[in-house]
Each structure stands twice: as C-alpha cells, then as structure tokens.
Amino acid sequence: MVDMNNYKVLKQIDNPSRMRDMDIKTLRELCQDIRNYMVDVISEVGGHFGGGLGTVELTVALHKAFKTPDDLIVWDTGHQAYPHKIITGRKEQLPTIRQLNGISGFLKRSESEYDTFGAGHASTSISAALGMAVAQKYNNTSNKVVAVIGDGAMTGGMAYEAMNNSGVLRSDLVVVLNDNNMSIAPNVWQLSNYFTQMIAHPDYNKFKGYVWDMTGKLDMFGDRLRKIAGRLESGIKSVVTPGMLFEALGFRYFGPVNGHNLHQLVKLFEQVRELSGPILIHTITQKGKGYAPAESHEQRLHASTPFDKLTGKAFKKSGAPPAYTTIFGNALCDIVEKDKKVVGITAAMPDGTGLNILLEKHPKNYIDVGIAEEHAVTFAAGLATQGITPVVAIYSTFIQRAFDQIIHDVALQKLHAVFILDRAGLVGADGPTHHGTFDLGFLRMIPGMVIMAPKDEAELRNMVYTAVYYKQGPVAVRYPRGSALGVEMKEEFEMYPIGKGELIQNGEEVAILAVGSMVDYAEKALSLLKEQGINAGLYNMRFVKPLDSDILDQVASNYAKIVTLEENSIVGGFGSAVAEYLMDKGLKNDLLRIGLPDHFVDHGTQAELHELLKIDPKGITERVAEFLKKHRAEN
Ligand SMILES: Cc1ncc(C[n+]2csc(CCOP(=O)(O)OP(=O)(O)O)c2C)c(N)n1
C-alpha cells in the first residue's frame, strides 16, 4: 500500500485553501505528487487514469484561482476528476475508488461539497454550470461558475445547446475546454481539424500573441502590444482565431493555452475570474501526461484494471471466456462480410462496443458519430429509410439519451434499426451513472419494438443475426458487461422465431421465467432449490417483447406459482410485462418478480452487487423458497 509520506506537498493538502498560500514552485511539486500518487494507487486498484493525468495542472490552477467551494467547478463526465478528488479531501480514500463502499469514480454531490454536480454521462457541464450561474442572480450572490469540458464531450449536442443559451443569457460563466484531441478513442471532432488548421495558419502564428492578449484584454503583454493588437483586431481575429465559432455564440475566447503551464494557467484564471459574461478558455492538454506508458498508449490509458506500473500493461485474468462485446463484434463482422448494406454505428465507443473489430476488418461499414447518442439514432433512421441496415451499438445506459429518437424517428415510422445494448444490467465499478437497468422498461412501452436478451454467447450471435434480418421495425438486443459463459459456438447463424422462448426444465408447483443473464443464475438456483426439495421449472424467455404467450399460457395452467427473473429495474420491466399479461387474461397465479430494486444502486463488483441485491443464485434460491413458504401457508 502507498505511504502518504512519499508525497511531501500533497500530504499537506486536505482541501484547496491550504494550496492558495503556496508559490508556483511548490504547486509544481504538488502537481508531480498528484501524478505520482495517481500512478501508484490506480496501478494497484484500477480506474480512470489518462484523463486525470492530463488535468493535474488545470485542477490545481482552478482551485488556486477560484475560491472553491463557494466558486463552483463543474466537471464534465467526471472520469478526469481524480486530481480534483485528491485535493478536495479525498486523497486518503483514493485507494477505495469504485469499490463497494468506497468513493465513486465520477462526481457525486453526496460525496463532497466540491462535487457541485453529479456526472458520469458526457456533455452536461455547460448546461448545469449555466443554471448555477443564473441562480446567482436569484440568490443575490456572485460566486463564479466554471465548467470544464473535454473535446470529446464537446461532440455532444447538449454542449452546443448550452453555449447558445449562455450567449443569449449572458450570465457570468467560464467554460474551460480541455482539448487533448482524444475521446476514449481518437476524437471525431470536426472542429479539432478546424483548430489545427487555424493554429497552423502562418498569420495566426505571427499574431497569436497580440490576438490572445487583445481578445481577453489581459495584462500579460503590456499596453504597447495591446494597442497594436487593437488595431489588428478586426483584420486578424476574423481571419485566423480558432475561437471564431465560440465568439459567434457569444463567448469571449482565450487561447489556445498550454494546459500544463501552471504559472500561465493560474494567472489567466485569476484575471478571468474578474471578468463578466460568458468566457471560453481553450487549453491544450495531453491525455496521460507525465506517465510514459499512458502517453504512448493508443488510447492514453483512458481506464484500466490494475496494471504494471513500469509497462502500463493491465494484469489480465487468463483463461476467461471471451467478452460478450467481442462475440457481438465478431458476429457483426461475419454478417458484414457477406452483406455490405449493414453498417455499424458507435457513439465514440469503438472498443467498448466491439465495433473496433468491424473498424479493423470493414472500415467502410463502420461509422463513429462522436458522443452523440441522439444523433446516432436519428442518423440510423435516415440510413434505414434508404434500405441500409444500421446496427447502433450503444451501452444500455447511454441509449437512455436517445429515447425520443427511438420513438419518434425510428419506431413511429416502423424503420428497421438494430440496437445493440451492451452493459445491460449492473456494470460494477462505474456505478449508478452507468448501470444499464432501465432499458427493458423504457423500450418495452414502444409500439412495434422487439427486445431480445441472450442467455449466453451462442444465443447472442444468433440474436444479432435475427435482429439484422428481421427487417420489420426496431429491434434491440441487450446483454451484460463482462465475460460470456464459455459455451460452444457454431459458425453458422440461426434465425430465431420472433417472440418465442425455450423450455429448459419442467418442474412442479413453481416455474421460473428468466431473461438474459439471469437464465444462467436461474439454472444454478434450480440445483440449490432441488437440495431443499423444490422442483422448479425453468424457461428461457429470449424475448421481452413480444412475450411468448404460448409459454405464458402453459405455465399459467401448469403451475400455481410463477417467478420472473431479470437484471433490470423491477419497475416496468419483464416481470411487469408478465404481470400485465396474467392480469389482462384474468389469470390468478401467485407471482414473484425478482429484479433490481426501485432505487439507484451504488458501485461495487458485479458479483458483490448481485449478492447484495439477492439476485445471485443463492439470493434467488432464498427468495423463491420464501415465496413458496409464504403462499403455501396462505393457501
Ligand atoms: C453520454 C455518454 N456517452 C459515452 C460516454 C463514455 N465516455 C466516457 S469518457 C469519454 C470520452 C470523453 O472524452 P473527453 O471529453 O475529450 O475527455 P478526455 O477523456 O479526453 O479527457 C466517453 C466517450 C459517456 N460517459 N457519456
């Protein structure tokens, strides 16, 4: 375990106020301590990493120049806020990050007064910060508000909606654009090409000092240069500043500035703190800064399980079956191999979704739209109108953003789009912002939607195929994060009949109807129940919509008691669908719905959370046995 005495300056920092008396030299040492501490701890416990290494100077400079916690810093997404956590009273808890009962990997208002706004999903910071800035007026206060947003998060439409509104409202708001030219994967931000061109422009280079000074009316270059700059203002600025777009939206633009130059950042932030109106500071940073393996790593070590400090290589569990993500990626590649009218779409997550495999093998059939889930879905709808089959691979939690697009742009027009929802269910360490626990509920209510959930990787492969060739409307396939079960795979695809499940085992008295990841747990629970003399039946439902009415009718007549099992919120999910079915038909079977509770679930490993929530085989067994006992007593 790491010893805090190894970090001479950091060990003195319990909150940012102590830092405000320190000179730049000591603060530079603090930055080095923060980097070392992050590498030492995260290499042992895992977590988000590259983003935070890139924001060390930004974080220190912001907390030095702004009077936090009265001044409010809003971090976008939150994965880059580890340095912020470290200097705002949570350094001792860093080794617990993302673990059960430990601190969160993202921002959380309940965790610290310095976490002004919860985050985890991208592109929210400017909207939230603008709300806080406007609130100052109603509260008769004048605390400053700063949003820090990455270039990746800037690909999300909400950031532009918020900037547009900021320009109109003209509240005092500082936006720091943390531009490292990376999302998780290389960023697909068209504006960064624009910036690069602008910055490379010879006129811009010649005059950037003047322009930089003049646009912000700062003291840095003295009066004389400012006069010259003033004369050049309209000419040069309109031609060559990278900030033209932001200025058109009503922001005063400063930059680009080196986001690792602590001295310059502190001065700039101190001066900007005294200005009013919307301001945008464009900082150039390097993801993974200061840690060689991250600097040279393709994805800048965005996040990692525990890793070797020297090489940056993750310690991998050997022998685990392939991840569901990989099974999907390979299945789609096999389909695209033969059918070039099928196109994979990702919202900035090629590796996370398995579409990196498609990118490598069939780059023409791969499209990354940026962190823009809403756009991804309507864009897919457009493709579908022209006979292309879009396969939109977005995590369950992130597709929440595109709810209306699925209804209005896809389902209402009966367009055939395939939604591949990885990370459905509890995702583990990323916690409540990332658990995929609502998709069955919010998709099930949409007319014409088909929803499948595979019990294992062989079914996933066939479901991807079934979804692609269903052709009659929107289809979703949802599956969990992590390794598959290791079952035997066939190369040829099988088309599943829509709305048909399968019998796994006949039983007496009680039948368990399970979907997706829960089928495996149910099979294990059957053996445990057997030990207690309970002989339960089991069905793998495969489809949450349409439900298999044949199975439901049979089960309702053959079993007095029915248990539904899903890794989704119990509210409105699969169990609710079964309850509605039984009620509508006037069937009076006793029903137990097992799923995720109606509250947000914290972080922890998937196994810990399953156990805690009693949806692991042991918990399921206990709940089924209790249910039988209770109803036997009642009858
Ligand atoms: C709505 C949404 N989609 C996808 C993600 C997954 N995600 C987390 S961080 C990230 C990249 C963010 O890039 P950037 O804002 O540039 O920050 P950096 O890591 O480069 O500092 C993505 C795509 C997310 N958090 N939220």
PDBQT file of the ligand as one rigid body, heavy atoms in Angstrom, charges set to zero:
ROOT
HETATM    1  C1  LIG A 701     -23.328  10.144 -22.991  1.00  0.00    +0.000 C 
HETATM    2  C2  LIG A 701     -22.019   9.420 -22.862  1.00  0.00    +0.000 A 
HETATM    3  N1  LIG A 701     -21.575   8.655 -23.882  1.00  0.00    +0.000 NA
HETATM    4  C3  LIG A 701     -20.404   7.986 -23.769  1.00  0.00    +0.000 A 
HETATM    5  C4  LIG A 701     -19.654   8.079 -22.637  1.00  0.00    +0.000 A 
HETATM    6  C5  LIG A 701     -18.377   7.271 -22.485  1.00  0.00    +0.000 C 
HETATM    7  N2  LIG A 701     -17.210   8.156 -22.341  1.00  0.00    +0.000 N 
HETATM    8  C6  LIG A 701     -16.661   8.419 -21.144  1.00  0.00    +0.000 A 
HETATM    9  S1  LIG A 701     -15.379   9.448 -21.245  1.00  0.00    +0.000 SA
HETATM   10  C7  LIG A 701     -15.496   9.538 -22.910  1.00  0.00    +0.000 A 
HETATM   11  C8  LIG A 701     -14.531  10.361 -23.674  1.00  0.00    +0.000 C 
HETATM   12  C9  LIG A 701     -14.520  11.769 -23.212  1.00  0.00    +0.000 C 
HETATM   13  O1  LIG A 701     -13.577  12.485 -23.940  1.00  0.00    +0.000 OA
HETATM   14  P1  LIG A 701     -13.191  13.933 -23.477  1.00  0.00    +0.000 P 
HETATM   15  O2  LIG A 701     -14.402  14.681 -23.073  1.00  0.00    +0.000 OA
HETATM   16  O3  LIG A 701     -12.348  14.535 -24.527  1.00  0.00    +0.000 OA
HETATM   17  O4  LIG A 701     -12.356  13.698 -22.156  1.00  0.00    +0.000 OA
HETATM   18  P2  LIG A 701     -10.858  13.116 -22.016  1.00  0.00    +0.000 P 
HETATM   19  O5  LIG A 701     -11.029  11.717 -21.526  1.00  0.00    +0.000 OA
HETATM   20  O6  LIG A 701     -10.194  13.174 -23.343  1.00  0.00    +0.000 OA
HETATM   21  O7  LIG A 701     -10.231  13.998 -21.016  1.00  0.00    +0.000 OA
HETATM   22  C10 LIG A 701     -16.559   8.763 -23.375  1.00  0.00    +0.000 A 
HETATM   23  C11 LIG A 701     -16.933   8.583 -24.780  1.00  0.00    +0.000 C 
HETATM   24  C12 LIG A 701     -20.157   8.880 -21.591  1.00  0.00    +0.000 A 
HETATM   25  N3  LIG A 701     -19.517   8.995 -20.423  1.00  0.00    +0.000 N 
HETATM   26  N4  LIG A 701     -21.319   9.537 -21.728  1.00  0.00    +0.000 NA
ENDROOT
TORSDOF 0
